[in-house]
Amino acid sequence: MSRSDDGYVLTEIKSGTSAKPEHTFDLAFQRVVLEAAGFPITRCEVAHVNRDYVRNGEINPQELVGITDITDAVTEQLEKTRTLIDQALSVVASGTMPDPSPERARLKSYGEWLEIREKFDPPLAHDSIHRLPFMNAEKASELIANGITKIDEISDPSVLGKSTQRYLRTVANGERTIDHQELSRFLSEIVYPVHYFDYETSQSLLPPWDGTRPYQQVAFQYSLHIQHEPGGEIEHREYLHRDASNPMPALLKRLREDIGNVGSVVVWYAPFEKSRNTEMAETYPEHAEFLKGLNARVVDLMKPFADEVINDPAFKGSASIKAVLPAFLPELSYDDLDIKEGASASRLWKDVTLTEPDDPAREKVYADLVAYCTRDTWAMVAIHRELLAM
C-alpha cells in the first residue's frame, strides 16, 4: 500500500503474467478491512510479470513488471465481499460443519478440495459424478442442479468436457475400440527414417539469459531415437546442457547434426515441440529455415488417441502418454525411474545447473534426466510398434 494525493493505492504483487479474477476478490477483502480501519483506498491494482519483456543485459525491473488497474472491478465486488465476510464469520461461530460438497469449490480448487472431501464421512458414492475424470465444479454444479448426482443418470454427455465425454463413450463400449481404416491412414503419414523426438524445458520468472522472456520454456535437453527403415535397428542420440550458459545455441547446433533433413519427426503432443522450435527460430534466425523444416516434418503420435481412433477404458479419458503407455505396455512404465514427469525434470535441472552447480547430487540428477527423457522417446517407439501390429 502506498500514499496517493487523497488516499492510498492498494497493490497486490503477483508472480503471474496478468490480473486474474481471484485478485479482484483478494483486493476487495483487503479494501473492506483497510477502509474500515480508516485508510481510504483510491486505486486498486495488480503488479504482475510483463510477459513481453525480453532480457537484454541486466534485468530492468521497471520493464519486467506490468501494472493492471482493477479499481472498478474491486468496487463492484465490495458489497458482495462484505456479505461474504459476514457469512464466513457465521460459519466460524457455528457448531456445525458447513456443506462440504465438492461442486461448491471455486477458483480452480475443485481437484484439491475433492481430495480432502474423500476423507470425510459419509464417503462419496462409488458412482458419484465427482469420480468422473476431468470433472470440475462448474460441470458438477450444472448436473446437480438438474438432479443428476450419479454417473448412470447422465443422459446428455454433451454438457461435460471433451475428455470426460471420451471416457464415458469408452466405458459404454466396454473394451478397447480401434478404427483400423483411420489408423492405417494415420500411420501412412509416418515416413522413414523415423525420428522419435522429445524436448525437456525449463522456465523461470526472471529470464536467465539474453533473448529470453519470463516463463519462456527453454529447451535444455532432447532425446532422439532413429529408425532408418521398417523393422531396422534403432539408434539413440541425446543432448543435455550441463552448464549455466544459455542452452539453446549448443542444443540447436547438436540437433542439426543429429536429426538430418528427411524423414518424419514423431512427437507426443506436437504443439509443445513445434512452439519451442518457433520460439527458437525467432531468437536465432540463422536456424529459422532448419526449424521451420523440422516443424513441417512433425507427426503427432498422440493424435489417434486424442481423436478416438483408438480408445480404451484404461486411458480414463486422457490421451497423455502417461495414460496410454500403461494400457498398451504395462511393463514399460516410469515407475523404475527417479524422475517420472517433466515438472520434476525441469526443477531438478535448474537446481543443479543454475542454482547450486556444486551440488554433489549433480551427476546423479543428470543421469536421471537422461534416463527420463530417453524413456519418453522409447515409449513412442514401442507405441508406434503396437499401432503397426494392429
Disulfide bonds with the S-S distance in Angstrom:
none
